[in-house]
Amino acid sequence: MRISKAALNRGWIWATGSGVIVYAILTLLDLQLKSLTGVSTANLASLASGLQYRLAFHAWAPEPYAARAGFLLGFAYLAMPLYALSFFFSGVIVAERFTPGKNRFRRWLLLAAMVAPLGALLDALLKGLQLTMLLSGADDGLAHLAGGLANARTAAMVVGFALLLGALAARFAVRKNKG
């Protein structure tokens, strides 16, 4: 399947812009939760034991805080397809701009672009596991699994951000050459 450069750029701008807006809202709401309870949903990624999870969930025990935390864990699912698309499109843009023709480096860049959807899948599994621990209780085994998912997701996000920076460089390099 082929996609035009205009459609690729339009999709990239839409996904990146929407993702930034959704992530900004998520971050602001998460910071508000942290200011009220001392624990944010983002803090869950750094927890290593079932006891730490139980203590975090205990901070959210009052009903309004539990509702906020559950909403934020669910709201994060809205950002996942947006950043996955943004990072994927970024990888294609970088490959198109910096590796003309078919070569090994181009294949590696396009393979790196596939890491973004994998990162979103890992993020979805992580949030689902965190919700499960919030509702059913946390133990050390689930906490260890969540830690592994969080680390793998972070690695995928680093690759995605690198591709996004490359796509931004490609966009500005094109403008500089035209101007």
Secondary structure by P-SEA (a helix, b strand, c coil): ccccaaaaaaaaaaaaaaaaaaaaaaaaaaaaaaaacccccccccccccaaaaaaaaaaaccaaaaaaaaaaaaaaaaaaaaaaaaaaaaaaaaaacccccccaaaaaaaaaaaaaaaaaaaaaaaaaaaaaaacccccaaaaaaaaaaaaaaaaaaaaaaaaaaaaaaaaaaaaaaac
